[in-house]
């Protein structure tokens, strides 16, 4: 297996993987989002606010994972205000349970450490929750959402 960073040449693959991930999480594909995904990947890969990893097995992409970097106002517990958000974690069904997601997570956490960010958060699906907990993430029920 080969782990590598995605580039703008991978955007079509990234769009398809993201849509597979969302459907796998039980989200209904009731609208077209390809253009919005394309713009997101173009912008964030270009400005390096996204590190997207791909996993290849026999030249086929079988998994992916990403970290998005955000700037928040500094706090007493996070002096820089910089945070990282783990997202786009997906592994093809036939490759699950082989430690691929854990390896992806390790690489993403190290990428985050290397640029000096110490706060990492994520929103976990039911399927992914055990992987993150085993890695050391803890549940914090402080997030609220409003749809307007």
C-alpha positions in Angstrom: 0.0 0.0 0.0 1.2 3.5 -0.8 0.2 6.5 1.2 0.5 9.9 -0.6 -0.7 13.5 -0.5 -3.4 14.4 -2.9 -2.8 17.1 -5.5 -5.2 19.1 -7.7 -4.8 16.3 -10.3 -6.7 14.1 -7.8 -9.8 16.3 -7.5 -12.1 14.0 -9.5 -11.1 11.1 -7.2 -11.5 13.3 -4.1 -15.1 14.3 -5.2 -16.1 10.6 -5.7 -14.5 9.5 -2.4 -16.3 12.3 -0.5 -19.7 11.4 -2.0 -19.1 7.7 -1.2 -18.2 8.6 2.4 -21.3 10.7 2.9 -23.6 8.0 1.5 -21.8 5.4 3.6 -22.6 7.6 6.7 -26.3 7.4 5.8 -26.6 10.9 4.2 -29.1 10.9 1.3 -27.6 12.1 -2.0 -30.6 14.3 -2.8 -28.7 17.3 -4.3 -25.8 17.8 -6.7 -22.6 18.9 -4.9 -19.8 18.2 -7.4 -19.2 21.8 -8.3 -19.0 22.8 -4.6 -16.7 19.9 -3.8 -14.5 20.8 -6.8 -14.2 24.4 -5.6 -13.5 23.3 -2.0 -10.7 21.0 -3.0 -9.2 23.5 -5.5 -9.2 26.3 -2.9 -8.0 24.4 0.1 -5.3 22.4 -1.7 -4.0 25.6 -3.3 -3.8 27.6 0.0 -2.6 24.5 1.9 -5.4 24.7 4.5 -6.1 21.1 3.6 -3.8 18.1 3.7 -5.6 15.2 1.9 -4.0 11.8 1.9 -4.8 8.9 -0.4 -4.1 5.3 0.0 -3.4 3.2 -3.1 -3.3 -0.6 -3.4 -2.3 -1.9 -6.8 -2.8 1.5 -8.3 -6.4 1.7 -7.0 -7.4 4.3 -4.4 -8.8 2.4 -1.4 -8.9 5.0 1.4 -8.4 8.6 2.2 -8.2 11.0 5.1 -7.7 14.7 5.5 -6.9 17.5 8.0 -8.2 21.0 7.6 -6.5 23.9 9.4 -8.5 26.7 10.9 -7.6 30.0 12.7 -9.7 30.8 15.7 -9.2 33.6 18.2 -6.5 32.7 20.8 -7.7 31.3 24.1 -6.0 30.6 27.5 -5.9 26.9 26.5 -4.8 27.5 22.9 -2.6 30.5 22.7 -2.1 30.4 18.9 -5.8 29.9 18.2 -4.9 27.5 15.4 -6.8 24.2 15.3 -7.0 21.2 13.0 -10.1 19.3 12.0 -9.9 15.6 10.8 -12.3 14.9 8.0 -12.8 12.9 4.8 -11.8 9.6 6.5 -13.0 6.8 4.2 -11.9 3.2 3.6 -13.5 0.9 1.0 -15.5 -1.8 2.7 -13.3 -4.6 1.6 -10.2 -3.0 3.2 -11.7 -2.1 6.6 -10.4 -3.5 9.8 -6.8 -3.7 8.5 -5.4 -0.6 10.3 -5.5 1.7 7.3 -7.6 4.4 9.0 -5.3 4.3 12.1 -2.2 4.7 9.8 -3.9 7.6 8.0 -4.8 9.2 11.3 -1.2 8.9 12.6 0.1 10.6 9.5 -2.4 13.4 9.7 -1.7 14.0 13.4 2.0 14.1 12.7 1.4 16.7 9.9 -0.5 18.8 12.4 2.3 18.5 15.0 4.9 19.5 12.5 3.2 22.9 11.8 2.8 23.5 15.5 -0.9 22.9 16.0 -1.9 21.2 19.3 -5.7 21.2 19.1 -7.3 18.6 16.8 -11.0 17.9 16.7 -13.4 15.9 14.5 -17.0 14.8 14.1 -17.0 11.0 14.0 -19.5 8.7 12.4 -20.7 5.7 14.4 -18.4 3.5 12.3 -15.4 5.7 12.9 -15.9 6.4 16.5 -14.0 3.3 17.9 -11.0 4.1 15.7 -10.7 7.6 17.1 -11.3 6.6 20.7 -8.7 3.9 20.5 -6.3 6.5 19.0 -6.9 8.7 22.1 -9.6 11.2 21.0 -12.1 11.9 23.8 -15.8 12.8 23.4 -16.6 16.3 24.3 -20.3 17.3 23.9 -19.8 21.0 23.5 -20.8 21.5 19.8 -24.2 22.8 18.8 -25.5 23.3 15.3 -28.2 25.6 13.7 -29.5 25.2 10.2 -30.8 28.5 8.9 
